[in-house]
């Protein structure tokens, strides 16, 4: 089953790629790797979630923000390669979590993104990952994610 069909089956879809907020591109292909810029939980140019996880948002809400953010990362990948079926594997995911003081469950928040990748890509979606807590993110978004994927021609 195709990646986008799997997404539809779980009630999700690839959104339009969010426009960059500054002087950069959403994703760049170098050889057989695609690197995304940091993406957030943006829908139609506006953050769907705002605030710090552990104060303004629960872990579960943070996971949903991470899942939406991953959809935007996948959209950025698709904008460069044209079709998510060209993804050979997800190599690395780097997640930043806008964290309340003392909040230390960033890996659980980032599972929202990682679990989505495994659901839609299976073994190809298993990846190396870092989950980093930070005191602030642009537009007060709760999660920012970048990723590296290997693709075929």
Helices and strands as residue ranges (DSSP letters): H 3-9, E 27-30, E 33-36, E 39-40, E 42-43, E 46-47, H 59-81, G 84-86, E 87-98, H 106-121, G 122-125, E 128-134, G 138-140, E 143-151
